[in-house]
Amino acid sequence: MLLRCKNKKITQRRQGVWLRDFVIAFLTIGFVPCFLNGQTRLDSSHVRIMSKVRLAAAVNVADSVSAFSLVNWQRELGGTYDEANLQQRLSDLLAEFARRGYPLASFRFDSVALARPEKDFLATLHLQFDPGPAVRIDSILIRGNKITKRDVLARELPIQQGGLFNSDKVQSIPDRLMRLGYLQAVAPPQLAVDARGRYLLDIAVVEGNSNWLNGVAGYNPGDERQKGGARRGFVTGLIDVKFGNLLGTGRQINARWEKRSRQTQELALRYREPWLAGYPVHLSGGFQQLIQDTTYVGRRWDFTAELPLGQNFSASGHIARESIAPDSLTQIRFNLPRSSVTSVGASLRYDSTDDPINPRRGVFYMTAVETGRKNTLQSGARKKFSRDKILVDLHWLLPVWHSQVLSLAVHGRQVKSNAPPEILVTDQFRFGGATTLRGYREQQFRGSRVAWSNLEYRYLLSRRTRAFMFFDAAYYSGFEYTSVSPPQLDAVENSVYAWGIGGRVDTPLGIIGVDYGLGQGDPLTNGKVHISLVNSF
């Protein structure tokens, strides 16, 4: 028995249409009722004729795409009949052809033949397969960029002009461009063809603000009960400015100044040159100076080369030079020598988060290692030691229900040296405060081995606004001077935690952040308030 129906073109959008026609074809020859559910009944005796579907495909392809003739159509489409499964197999085939450069491939339903070689009926579908033309991108149109130069965006695309169409690469374009940080939106790319048969990839973008200002200010009141006279209050604060797209070239400049206490302040400058000489290698250099109370001044220079490895991975290497200049009293009281370190390091980074400001899903992971030689000078004696560091960061974002997101971040730091047992205070890692351990003062803790985690349950109110509950925990160990006169060095190991609530609110002034954290053992009225402002311009 052979049924021949009208030619029905089967694309990824029309799979359900031809299956309905397939049902109607059986109804016209009296097989009722007919249910396409894998247990198909075609007459009153409930005969199962769809126990197997065999596909006989007449493949009409050109020699240039003869690889399609090697497809095992029976393996791909044959087997026990199930409507949803058959649609999925057809969709998978069309998606695979789109990845090979044939996004216009389609099947055409020709006929169905029924046979009963044994107990069960056998239905054979006859489909015509049309791969369509091999699509090469003749031109790429980028629209909406008023400041950013076209070449700056085009070089970030995973597919270039003249390249063979690949659906996976084309679908990844919005995410890749959004990670640049200076675009507000990227529409899904559209494939168009002109009258001459040339293919155009149309990409529409909306530019956002590429410059950022992050500011935090605080005031510590004086203490009139201080022995030896009242102490005046002082201002603490942070100003972090980033120019993320200088003159539309993608170049970046960062400047950061922070005053943590009355006599502690930090200055940092950084410049980044993307795509050096047109190659996908990004170079950056930075300078950092820390004035730590009245004890020492630390300076650091570094140069970094970054190499992208696919869509989400990147690797980098750096060379750095650090110096520590303590005052004469500190050298004696805390056994802190004048020193310098030359080091090299490497890091591997993975980032699949979907938004740099208010992400909903994705994973960020970074591992960095650094090794160097440290030269010290104390009491006229020079010594050399090794110093090794390892840093690990992991941030996992999981959407759990509608606009609710579970965020878990874990960070670890360790420094080792073959110097005497203690790791000098200048080499230890400091943490605490708004960006690490909320509910405590900025950089309240330090150690040679530290770890902290931040668990948040977020409710996303808008694209830039969220409210959350958090629980932070930390561990640190190292050596500290518990007595100055005479100097006594003791091992310290401790763990702390904090909890609280917070939010980020998008306002005309920028994104205002407020966190209220309670440290370990703090009453409800004795929490720490962390306030920040992130503004783009």
N, C-alpha and C positions, 0 to 999 in steps of 0.2 A: 504494500500500500504506500502511495507517495502523495503527499500533500504539498502543493506549491502555492505559496502566498506572495503577496506583493513584496517587492524589495524593501526591507526595512533596515535603515542604516543604524548600526549599534555603535554609539560612542559612549564615553564615560557618563554623559548626561542622559542617554536614552536607553539604558539597559532595561528598565522596567517596562518600557513601551513594547518592545518586541516580545517580552515574556508574556504580556497580556494577549498579544496576537497569537502566541503559541497556544495558550489556553483556548482561545476562540476557535483555532483550527481543529482541536479535538472535539469541541462542542458541535461543530458543523457535521461531523461524521457520526454523531449519536452517542459518543462516550460521555455520559452524564451520571452523577455529578463528577466534576473534575477539580481536585484540590492540589495545588502545587506546594506540597509540604514534605516531600520525601516518602510519604505513604499514599501516593496518588491512587484514587479509585476511579476507574473508567466505566464500570457498569455495575449492575445490581449485585454481581457476585464478588465485588470488591477485589478485582484482579489488580495486582501491583505490576504495572508495566514499566514503571520508571526505576526499576532496580539498577539500571545501568544506562548511561548516556554516552554514546560514542560520537565523536565529532569527525566528520569527513570534510576537511577544509580545502577549498580550491584557492590556493594562494596565488594572487596575481601581483608579482613583484618584478621590478627591473633587475637586471644583472648587477647593477651597482649596489643593490641591497640584498644580494642573494643569501645573506646570512639568515634571513627570515625563513628560507626554505629548510633550514636545519632545525627549526623549532619542532619539538615533539608535541604536536597539537593534542594527540590523544592523552599524553601524560598531563598536559596542562589543563585540559577541559573535560576529560573523560572521568568516569566513576559514577557512584551512586548519585542520583539526581536529588538536588536540593536547591530551591530557588535562590535563597540568600547566598549559599555557597557558590553557585554558578555565577551569580552577578559579581561576587567578590573576585573570583578567578579571572573573569573578563576584565574587571577593573585593574587587577594587578598586572595583567598582560599589557593593557593600554598604557599604564603608568611606566612599565619597564621600557616600552617602545619610546615613550616621551623622554625617558632618561637617555636613550640612545640617539636622540635627535629627530624623532618622528612624532611630534605632538599632535599631528593631524591624522594619525592612524585610526582606523575604524573597522568594525565588522559589519557585514550586511547579511541579514537573515534571508536565506534563499528557499529552503524547503525542509520538511521533516519526513522521514521514512519510518514506518512501523513494521516490525517483523516479530515473529514468535518462534525462534529456533528451538527453544526448549519450553519449560513451564512458564517463564515470564516473558512478557513482551520486551522488545528492544527498540528504543527510539533513537534514530540517528539524525542529528542535526547537520544540515548542510549550510555552511557559512562561507561567504566570500570575504577575504581579508584584503583590505587596501591600506598599505603602510603610509600612503601619502608621500609627499616629497620630503627629502632630507632637508631640514631647515637649518640654514646658517644665518647668523645674525649679520645682516649687511650694514646696519647702522644702529646706534644706540642714542636715544633722545632722552636727555635729563632736563626736566622742567621744574621751575619754581625756585631755583637757586639764584638769589639776587646778590649775595655777598660771596659765597663760596664759589671758587672757580670750578669749571666743569671737570678739568683734568683731576682735581683733588678728589672728586667723587668717583669718577670713572676708574681710577686706579684701584679703588677698593672693591670693585665688582669682581665676582668669581668667574665671570664669563666676559670675554672681550669681543670687540668687533671682528667679524670673520670667523668666530668660533662656532662650533656645532651646538645647537640648542640642547640644553640639559635641564629638565624640569626641576630637579633637586637644587641645582645651583641658582636657577632663576627664583625659586621660592625662598631661598636664603638671603636674597638681596635686601629686603627691608630690615631684617635683624642686623646684618653686617653694617649697613649705613647708620642705623640708629645708635650703634655702639660708638660712633665717632663722637657723640656728645653734643654736637651743635645742630642737630636736626630735630624738629619737633614731631614730624610724621613722615612716613614713606608709604605710598600706596603700593599695592601689589602690582608688579610689572605687567604690562599688557603687550601681547604680540599682535602686530598688525602687518598687512601686506599691501603694497601699492599696486598700481595698474601694470607695472612692469614685472611683477612677481618678486620684488625685493622685500625682505622681511625686516621689520623695524621693532626694536624693543623699547617701549615707552615707559619711562620711570618718572613719576611725579613726586616731588619732595616739598616739604614745608620747612623752611629754616626757623630755628629757634634762637634764643639768646645763647651766645657762645662764651660769654664772660661771666664769671661767678665771683661773688663777694660773700665770704663767710665771716661773720663777726660775733664775738662773745665779749661781754663786759661784766665786771663784777667789782664790788667794793668791800674791802675788809675794814671794819671800823677799828679805831684805836682802842687801847686798853688803858684807862686812867688808873687802874689798880696796879699797873706794872711797877715793880720796884725800881728805884732809881729815876723815877719820872715817868710821866705818861708818854705812851707811844702814839704817834699819829696814825690815822688810817691810811690805807693805800689802795690804789686801783689795780686790778688785774684784768687781763683781757687777751683777746686773740683777734688778729686780722689776717685773713687768708684770701688773697686775690689771685684769680686764675684767668688769663687771657687764652682762650682755647682755640681760636681760629684767626690768628693774626693776618689781616688783609686778605682773608679768604684762602689762605694757603695751607691751613691745618697746623701751622706751627703754634707752639704753646710756650707761655711764660708763666711761672708760678712765683709768687712772693708771699712769705709767711713771717709774721712777727707775733710772738707770744710772750706775755709777762705773767709768770706763774706765781711769783711772790714778790716781796719787797725788793729783793736783790737777785732774783733769778729771771733771766729773759733769754729768748732764743730767736735767731734770725735765720731764715732759709730762703735761698733763691735757686730756681731751676729753669732750664731751657731745653726744649725738645724739638728736634728737627726730624720730621717724618720723611720716609722714602728718600733716603740719601742718594743723590745723583740718579733718581728715577728707579732705584732698586728697592724692593720691600725690606729695607733695613732702617730702623729708626734709631737715631743717636740722641743722647741727652747728657747733660752735664749739670752738676749742682754744687752749691756751697752752703755749708751750715756752720753756724757759730752758736755755742751755748756758754752763757755766763752763769755758772752754778753758785749761787750765794756769793760768798767772798772766798770760796775755796779754790776754784780753778776755772780756766777758760779752755774750752774744747773747740777745735775746728776740724772740719772734714771737707775734702774735695773728692768728687767721684765722677767717672765717665762710664756710661752704660750704652751697650748696643743691644737692640731688641730685634728678634727675627720671628715674624708670624709663621705658625706651622698649621696651616689649614684654617678652618672656620673659627674654632674656639680656642685653639692652643697657641701659645707663644713661648719662646725661650729667650733668655737674655744672659749676658755676661757683663761684668763690670770690674773696674780697677779703682781703688780708693786709697786716699792718703789721709791719715788722722794724726792730730797732735794734741797733747794735753800739757797745759802750762799752769801748774799750781803755784800759789803764793808760798813764800818761805815758811810761814807758820804752819800751813797745811801739810807741807812735806814732813815736818817734824811730828805734828800731833797725830796725823792719820797715816803716816808712812806712805804718802802718795808721791811718787817720783815724777819728774818730768819725763815724758815718753812720746814716742811716735810709732805709728803702725802703717805699713804698706801691705795691702791685702788685695786679693782677687776673689771673685765669686761668680756663681751661676744660679739661675733660677728657672723654674718651669711653671707656667701659669695656664689655667683652664678657666674659661668664663662663658657660661651659657645663660646668664641672667638676662631677663627680657627688658629691663629698664634700669638706668643708672641711679635714679632718684627714688623711685617707689616700686621696686620689683615685685612681681607676683609669683614667679617660678624661676627655677634654674639653680645652678651650682657654680660657686666660685671656689677654686682651689689654687694654692700657691705654695711651692716649696723652694727655699733658697738656702744655699750653703756658701760660706765664706771662710777663707783661710789666709793667714798673714803672719808676718814676723814683727814682733814688738821689740823696740829698742828703748831701754830705760837708762836714765842718768840720775844717780843719787849719791851724794857725798863723794863726788868725783869718780865713782865707779860706774862703768858701763856694762849692761847685761842685755842678753837677747833671749826672747822667749817666743814660743808659738802661741797663736790665738786662733781658735776655730769657733765659728758660729753656725747654728742651724735655725731656720725659721719656718714655721708651718702655719698656714691659714686655711680654714675651710668654712664656707658659708653655704648653707642649704636652705632653699625656700620651697615650701610645699603648699600649694593651694588645697585647703581642706573642705571648704564649703562656701559657695558663692563668692563673697568678697572677703573671706577670712583666709589668712595665710599663717602658716607656722614657720617661724624663722629660727634657725639654730646656727650659731657661729662658734667655732672652736679655734683657739690660737695657742701656739706653743713657741717658746724661745729657749735656747740654751747656748751658753758660751763656755768653752773649755780652754785651759792653758796648762803648759808644763811649768809654769812659774810656781812659787810657793803656794801652799794650799788655798789661800784666799784669792778670789777674783777681785781685782781692784774695783772700787766703786765706779770709776769712769767706764768700765767695760760691762757693768751690770745693766740689765733691762729694767726700765721704770714703767710702771703702769698705775692705773687708778684714775677715776674721773669720768667725764661725759662719754668718751669714746671707747673705754675699756671696761672699767668697773664702776658703774654708777652707784651713788650712795656714799662715795668716799671722795677725798680731796684729789685734785689733779696730781698724778704721779706720786701718790702717797707711799707706794710700795716699790721695792726693787729686789732683784735677786739674780743669781747666775743661771737659775733654771726656773722659769715661770710658765704658767699656763692659765688661761681664763676662758670662760664660755659665756655666751649671751643667748638666752632663750626668750623668744618673744612670741606672743599670740596676737596677731595684728588683725584689725578690722579696717579695710580700705574704704574710706568714705568718698574719695574721688581720685583722680589721676595723680594728685600730688598731696593728698591729705590722708592721714591715718591716725588711729588711736590704738594703743597696745598696752598689754601687761608684760612685765619682764621679770626674769630671775637671772642674776649674774652670779657666777662663782669663780673663784681663783685659787691658785696654789703657787707658792713661791718658796725657794730655798736659796741659801747663800751664806755669806759671812758678814758680820757687822761688828763694829767696835762698840762694845757695851760699856767701856770705860776709856776715858781720854788720858787721865793721869793716874797711874801709868796706863799706857795703851793695852787694852785687852780685847782680843779677837775671839768671838764665839760663833758657832754655827747656828743658823736660824732657819727654821722650817715651819710654815704655817699655811692655813687655808682660811679663806674668808668668803662670805657671800652677801648678797644684797638683793632686794626685790622692790618693786614699785610699779608705777604707771607712767605713761607718757603719751605724747602725741606730736604730730607734725601737721601744721595748718598752713595752707597756701593762702597768702594775703597779698594785697597790692605792694607791700613792702618786701615780700619774698616769702620763703618757707620758714616759719617760726617753729622751733622745736622746744618743747618743755618736757623735762623728765624729773620726776620726784622719786628719789631713791632712799631707801632705808637700809643702812648698813647693819651688820650683825649686832644684835642687841639694842638697836636704836628704838626708842619709843616713837609712836606715830607722829608726834609733834616735833621730832628732832631729825627730820630727813634732810637730804641735800637736794637743792634745786639746781638743775643744769639747764641753762637757757642758751639757745643758739639762733642765728639768723643766716639763712642762705638766700642770696639774692642774685638774680641773673640780669645782665644788661647788655 
